[in-house]
Amino acid sequence: MESIQRVNYDSPYKEMSVLVVDDFEAITQTLRVAFERLGFKSVYKARDGKEALQYLKNYSVDLIVSDWKMPKMDGLALLQNVRESQKNKDTPFIMLTGNLQQSDVVQAIEAGVSEYLVKPFSKVTLAERVHKAFVSPIRGNGIASKERKDTTEEPKQRTILVVDDEPSNLQVLGELLKPHYKIKVCRSGQQALDICAKSEKPDLILLDIMMPEMDGLAVCESLKSDPETQFIPIIFVSALSQTDDVVKGLKLGAVDYIQKPIIPEVVLARIDTHINSVIQREKLSQQIDDLIDASRHQDDALQAFFHDFRSPLTALHSTLVDMVSEQEEVQLLKESSASLVQMMEQYDLLTKLERGDAPDALNKIALGNTLQKVMASYQSMAKNKQLEFKHDIDPAHAYQGDDVLSYAMFSNLIANAIEAAPNKSDITVTSSVEDDSIVINMTNQGEVPAAIREHFFDKFVSSGKPRGQGLGAYSAKLCARAQGGEVSLNVADQQTTITLIFKVSP
């Protein structure tokens, strides 16, 4: 067990420690440097799951990053043990692996992994995954299915790096491959390493074995020992007399070899095979990202759902507290109860909203009627702060929308306005028609703090509410967009105005 300590005083992780578990020294060293740059106070290392568990029995860490494939105890078994431990069950856990089997990913998610990082990875990707592991971890309460969206993007042109100290060989291979691929060439091993160290890495390398200063075997060994380049396929280009060197290269991690003098058809066929493997790996990696996103979206949608569920429930509670034996209050209870039932039935719809899907069909929504229901359900809350609802809405104004989404959207916005407005003030709602759109303005006294205005409609953004989840405005944004509408914020003259724009319903 080894510990390295650094302190970056501007880092959110400056008081945190991380345990890196991997049996490959190059990976642990790369991660150690990366976590130091992220500002972690302490970086601890373990060579396998058993050593990691022994450490965790005696000490606490703020983050665990573990490889999947390890001797003695693999990453999945370590994850399962960590989640069963009372002490470490909530510690963020990032699984690091080159394993791209979807079934394994599902296993890790169900076991409680917080994030999944696929090799090869960049330092930027690592930083993003660490951030998500803390603020928006994957949830293991069921894996949501997610359909891949059809895209019409042009296929990416693949890049091949040709490394040879003979200009004539570079010319022959370059001319052969140029019609099919983007070509980069260099004449030394060090130049090849420099090219691969850049952010835009080649998809495949054709590497001559016999070169001065640094031969192809040394280049291959260097690339395969670096986590950022170890997955670039290498094909050796060799003479018939170099069979022993080819065997050494294959053991170092090369995927194939081509003999000199080259046969053009064979070269193109072999390169095409390995480029297709690269493409398939990228597709599988994207599918895994989609799977992970779907799991996270399911949890996000659940939070948004219960936030929206709380709005009519609060209205019911407030009305019951202040209720007198009047028929109109009984009717309000019936309407609020019906809204709760509708929202329960539409949970699947909210899940789709997180993925950007729209309702199957939009209907005519009478703006005045919908707002009257919402404002009536919040009358008790407004009364507690001596707030008055004022509205100037043409009864004829109607837009294309969805009943449940509209109710949830206005409920969130009205609830936010009541919470933000000072006592004994007004909440005003107006509507107007501009071209083929209905513009709705909802204004309350008081200003949204400047620090959160730019991110007002983002998830988990809240200010001045000890129990606030920061989901109200975010949920309203989702509901508006799902109905083809737009929502924006304007703060001026000590007032906050939310503007909604929808397409006029014929």
Secondary structure, DSSP 8 states (H G I E B T S, - for coil): -EEEE---TT-TTTT-EEEEE-S-HHHHHHHHHHHHHHT-SEEEEESSHHHHHHHHHH---SEEEEESS-SSS-HHHHHHHHHH-TTTTTS-EEEEES---HHHHHHHHHHT-SEEEESS--HHHHHHHHHHHHHS----S-----------------EEEEE-S-HHHHHHHHHHHTTTSEEEEESSHHHHHHHHTSSS--SEEEEES--SSS-HHHHHHHHHTSTTTTTS-EEEEE-GGGHHHHHHHHHHT--EEEESS--HHHHHHHHHHHHHHHHHHHHHHHHHHHHHHHHHHHHHHHHHHHHHHHHHHHHHHHHHHH--S-HHHHHHHHHHHHHHHHHHHTHHHHHHHHTT---S--EEEEHHHHHHHHHHHTHHHHHHTT-EEEEE--TT-EEEE-HHHHHHHHHHHHHHHHHHS-TT-EEEEEEEEETTEEEEEEEEES---HHHHTTTTSTT--SS-TT--S-HHHHHHHHHHHTT-EEEEEEETTEEEEEEEEEB--
